[in-house]
Amino acid sequence: IQKLRYAKTAERDVFICHRTAEPDQDVADAICTRLEERGLRCWIAPRNILAGSQNYERDILKGVENCRLFLLVSSFKSIYSEDCEMELKAAVLDNKALYSYRIDDTPYDGAFEKALSRVQWLDASDDPYAHLEQLVIDVMGLLAEDEREKAALEEKRLAAREKERMLAEERRSEEQARIERLERIVSGGVAATAAPTYAPRTRLKRAETEIRAGNYKKAQGIIDEALD
């Protein structure tokens, strides 16, 4: 039963990474409440760790995998937490959108500095509860930007598929026209030329030269002349 529940873990909008100790836990819970009031789905420990789980690390990493945005409650405790560092590294490897909510002025260190030095962040060190509305706006903006990027990529994929389809259709039409032309030649529908007997060999040599140069359409035309 536990495996089935684990396999059906719902996708979340935001993974809230924090140190499960005071005051970080209270701030993280307040963030979660505010985001969920706005309709965003959050993953937060210990709430979303499966009841009776024997491997909380696996549950947490699954939460990171199933989120769209990784939100770090940045503090002295979280920056020097091995668990938070593990979660951040997992988010970076999965190319998740990153956001940092800094509740004190502890500078980034190690993996945190490398991953978060250029991501969007909010300074809430004066009062962690006074900037929650701005945090919501930032997070919703990042998620909307992510959706736009996905939509743009999907549009490019569809355009590429359409281009491939059109090229394939063009190739089929050209091949059909060539077959019909050859059929007319064989049936006598096209008059024989008075070209010397060496002309086809010369044309085929020219075609070979064009093929080596990568001019395949030109080579095809020369070969058709030789067949005529």
C-alpha positions in Angstrom: 0.0 0.0 0.0 2.8 2.4 0.9 4.5 1.7 -2.5 1.3 2.5 -4.3 0.8 5.7 -2.4 4.4 6.7 -3.1 4.0 6.0 -6.8 0.9 8.2 -7.0 2.7 11.3 -5.4 1.0 14.3 -7.0 3.0 16.9 -8.9 3.5 20.1 -7.0 4.1 23.7 -8.0 6.6 24.5 -5.2 9.0 22.5 -3.1 9.8 24.4 0.1 13.3 23.6 1.3 14.0 24.6 4.9 15.6 23.5 8.1 13.0 21.7 10.3 13.8 23.7 13.4 12.6 26.9 14.9 12.2 29.6 13.7 12.7 28.3 10.1 9.8 25.8 10.3 7.3 28.5 11.4 8.4 30.7 8.5 8.2 27.8 6.0 4.8 26.9 7.2 3.6 30.5 6.8 5.0 30.5 3.3 3.2 27.3 2.5 -0.1 28.6 3.8 0.1 31.8 1.8 1.1 30.0 -1.4 -1.7 27.5 -1.0 -4.2 30.2 -0.3 -3.4 31.5 -3.8 -4.0 28.1 -5.4 -0.4 26.8 -5.6 0.4 23.2 -4.6 3.3 22.9 -2.2 5.5 20.1 -0.9 6.8 20.7 2.6 8.4 18.5 5.3 7.4 17.0 7.5 3.7 17.3 6.3 4.3 15.6 2.9 6.6 12.8 4.1 4.6 9.6 3.8 3.2 8.3 7.1 5.3 5.4 8.4 8.0 5.9 5.7 11.2 4.1 6.4 13.1 6.3 3.9 12.3 9.9 4.4 15.3 10.9 2.1 13.7 9.1 -0.8 10.4 10.8 -0.1 12.0 14.2 -0.1 13.9 13.7 -3.3 10.7 12.5 -4.9 9.1 15.7 -3.8 11.9 17.7 -5.5 11.5 15.7 -8.6 7.8 16.3 -8.8 8.0 20.1 -8.2 8.2 22.9 -10.7 10.0 25.4 -8.5 12.5 24.9 -5.7 12.1 27.6 -2.9 14.8 27.8 -0.3 14.1 29.4 3.1 17.6 30.7 3.3 19.1 31.0 6.8 22.2 30.1 8.8 20.6 26.8 9.7 19.5 25.8 6.1 22.8 26.9 4.5 24.8 24.7 6.8 22.3 21.8 6.6 23.4 18.7 4.8 19.8 17.8 4.0 19.1 21.2 2.5 22.3 20.9 0.4 21.2 17.5 -0.8 17.8 18.8 -1.8 19.3 21.8 -3.6 21.7 19.6 -5.6 18.8 17.4 -6.7 16.9 20.5 -7.8 19.9 21.8 -9.8 20.4 18.4 -11.5 16.7 18.3 -12.5 17.0 21.9 -13.9 14.3 23.2 -11.6 13.5 26.9 -11.3 15.1 28.2 -8.1 14.1 31.0 -5.7 15.6 32.1 -2.4 13.7 33.7 0.5 16.4 35.0 2.8 15.3 35.3 6.4 18.7 36.3 7.7 21.9 37.8 6.2 24.0 34.6 6.2 26.0 34.6 3.0 25.8 31.6 0.6 28.5 29.1 0.9 29.7 26.1 -1.1 27.0 24.5 -3.2 24.5 27.3 -2.3 26.8 30.0 -3.6 27.4 28.1 -6.8 23.7 27.4 -7.4 22.0 30.6 -6.1 24.4 33.4 -6.8 22.4 34.5 -9.9 18.8 33.3 -9.1 16.0 35.6 -8.0 15.9 36.2 -4.2 14.0 38.3 -1.7 15.6 39.9 1.4 13.2 39.2 4.3 15.8 39.4 7.1 14.1 42.4 8.7 10.8 40.6 9.2 10.3 37.1 7.6 6.5 37.5 7.8 6.3 41.0 6.3 7.3 40.0 2.8 5.1 37.0 2.1 2.9 38.8 -0.4 5.9 39.9 -2.5 7.1 36.3 -2.3 3.8 35.0 -3.7 4.1 37.6 -6.6 7.7 36.5 -7.4 6.8 32.8 -7.3 3.8 33.1 -9.5 5.8 35.2 -11.9 8.6 32.5 -12.1 6.0 29.8 -12.6 4.3 31.8 -15.3 7.7 32.4 -17.0 8.3 28.7 -16.9 5.0 28.0 -18.6 5.8 30.5 -21.3 9.1 28.8 -21.9 7.4 25.4 -22.1 4.8 26.8 -24.5 7.6 28.4 -26.7 9.5 25.1 -26.8 6.3 23.2 -27.7 5.6 25.7 -30.4 9.1 25.2 -31.8 8.7 21.4 -31.7 5.3 21.7 -33.6 6.9 24.0 -36.2 9.8 21.5 -36.7 7.4 18.6 -37.1 5.3 20.6 -39.6 8.5 21.5 -41.6 9.5 17.8 -41.6 6.0 16.9 -42.8 6.1 19.4 -45.6 9.6 18.3 -46.7 8.4 14.7 -46.7 5.3 15.6 -48.8 7.5 17.5 -51.2 9.9 14.5 -51.6 6.9 12.2 -52.2 5.5 14.5 -54.8 8.9 14.8 -56.6 9.3 11.0 -56.5 5.8 10.4 -57.9 6.5 12.9 -60.7 9.8 11.2 -61.5 8.1 7.8 -61.6 5.3 9.0 -63.8 7.9 10.6 -66.1 9.9 7.3 -66.3 6.7 5.4 -67.0 5.9 7.7 -70.0 9.4 7.2 -71.3 9.1 3.4 -71.1 5.7 3.5 -72.7 6.9 5.7 -75.5 5.1 8.8 -74.3 8.3 10.8 -74.5 10.2 11.0 -77.7 13.7 9.7 -77.8 16.5 12.3 -78.2 19.1 12.2 -81.0 21.9 12.6 -78.5 25.1 10.7 -79.1 25.6 7.4 -77.3 28.3 8.9 -75.0 25.9 11.6 -73.7 24.3 9.5 -71.0 27.7 8.5 -69.7 28.8 12.1 -69.6 25.7 13.1 -67.8 26.2 10.4 -65.2 29.7 11.6 -64.6 28.4 15.1 -64.1 25.7 13.7 -61.7 28.4 11.9 -59.8 30.4 15.2 -59.4 27.2 17.0 -58.1 26.5 14.1 -55.6 30.0 14.4 -54.2 29.5 18.1 -53.8 26.2 17.5 -52.0 24.0 19.0 -54.8 21.5 16.2 -54.8 18.6 17.9 -56.5 20.8 19.0 -59.4 22.3 15.5 -59.6 18.7 14.1 -59.8 17.9 16.4 -62.7 21.0 15.3 -64.6 20.2 11.6 -64.0 16.7 12.2 -65.3 18.2 13.7 -68.5 20.4 10.7 -68.9 17.4 8.4 -68.5 15.5 10.4 -71.2 
